[in-house]
Amino acid sequence: MYKRHDGDDLSSEDKRLKYKWTWCRIATQIDEEEIKRWTHFQVSECIIGKWRLKTIQWGGDFKYYEAEITYCGEHIISIGDDKKNVFKTRIEAQIAAEKLLKCWIKEEYRRIINKK
């Protein structure tokens, strides 16, 4: 197994999270045992119906996380994907993804109701 670095815990039982999160390693044509030794290509995800919330680990020596939301496989919104506005831990990105989904849905609902 690979060595985890600070902030890389899944923390799926954290009380600040409203939904169930799981690990997902993304790499094609790579042996499963090899992937387990890598610290990159790691994603945690939460599936709520057709919505998918993801936290993506990026970086080499400087590790950071991005929160992303998709619906039916289509990208909706993401945050933390630039060097100025990054999450330093997976749990920060997971919490941000949950909040981002709620805010995005509320804003879209307001926009539709107000027909703007």
C-alpha positions in Angstrom: 0.0 0.0 0.0 1.0 3.6 -0.5 1.7 6.1 2.2 -1.2 8.4 2.8 -0.4 12.1 3.3 -2.0 14.6 5.6 -5.6 15.4 4.7 -6.1 12.3 2.5 -8.5 10.4 4.7 -11.9 9.6 3.3 -13.6 10.5 6.6 -17.0 9.1 5.4 -18.3 8.9 9.0 -17.6 12.6 9.7 -20.7 14.1 11.2 -20.3 17.2 9.0 -21.1 15.1 5.9 -24.7 14.6 5.0 -24.2 11.8 2.4 -22.3 8.5 2.1 -18.9 8.9 0.4 -16.8 6.1 -1.1 -13.3 5.7 -2.7 -12.9 5.4 -6.4 -9.5 5.1 -8.1 -9.5 6.2 -11.7 -6.9 4.7 -14.0 -7.5 2.6 -17.1 -5.4 -0.4 -18.1 -3.4 -0.3 -14.8 -3.1 -3.3 -12.6 -5.3 -3.0 -9.5 -2.4 -3.8 -7.2 -0.3 -1.1 -8.8 -3.1 1.5 -8.4 -3.3 0.7 -4.7 0.3 1.9 -4.3 -0.4 5.2 -6.1 -1.5 8.4 -4.3 -2.8 10.0 -7.5 -5.9 9.1 -9.6 -7.9 9.0 -6.4 -11.4 10.2 -6.3 -14.0 10.0 -3.5 -17.6 10.1 -4.7 -21.1 10.3 -3.5 -24.0 9.3 -5.7 -27.5 10.8 -5.0 -29.9 9.6 -7.7 -28.5 11.0 -11.0 -26.2 13.4 -9.2 -22.5 12.6 -8.6 -20.4 14.6 -6.2 -16.7 14.0 -6.5 -13.5 15.1 -4.8 -10.5 14.8 -6.9 -6.9 14.6 -5.6 -4.4 16.6 -7.7 -0.7 17.5 -7.5 2.7 16.0 -7.1 4.6 17.4 -4.1 1.8 19.9 -3.4 -1.4 17.9 -3.0 -4.8 19.6 -3.2 -8.4 18.6 -3.9 -11.2 19.7 -6.2 -14.9 19.4 -5.6 -17.0 18.6 -8.7 -20.7 17.9 -9.4 -22.1 16.1 -12.4 -25.7 15.2 -13.4 -26.4 12.3 -15.7 -22.7 12.3 -16.5 -22.6 16.0 -17.5 -20.4 18.4 -15.7 -22.4 21.0 -13.7 -19.9 22.9 -11.6 -16.6 22.5 -9.8 -14.6 24.5 -7.3 -11.0 24.3 -6.1 -9.7 23.6 -9.6 -7.3 26.5 -9.7 -4.2 27.1 -7.6 -5.6 30.1 -5.8 -8.8 28.4 -4.5 -7.9 24.9 -3.5 -8.9 22.5 -0.7 -6.0 21.2 1.3 -7.9 18.1 2.6 -10.3 15.6 1.2 -12.9 16.3 4.0 -12.9 20.1 3.1 -13.6 19.2 -0.5 -16.3 16.7 0.4 -18.1 19.2 2.6 -17.7 21.9 -0.1 -19.2 19.5 -2.8 -22.3 18.9 -0.6 -22.7 22.7 0.0 -22.1 23.4 -3.6 -24.8 21.1 -4.7 -27.3 22.6 -2.3 -26.4 26.2 -3.4 -26.5 25.4 -7.1 -29.9 23.7 -6.9 -31.3 26.6 -4.9 -30.0 29.2 -7.3 -31.3 27.3 -10.3 -34.7 26.9 -8.7 -34.8 30.7 -8.0 -33.8 31.4 -11.6 -36.5 29.1 -13.0 -39.2 30.4 -10.7 -38.3 34.0 -11.4 -37.9 33.2 -15.1 -34.7 35.1 -15.4 
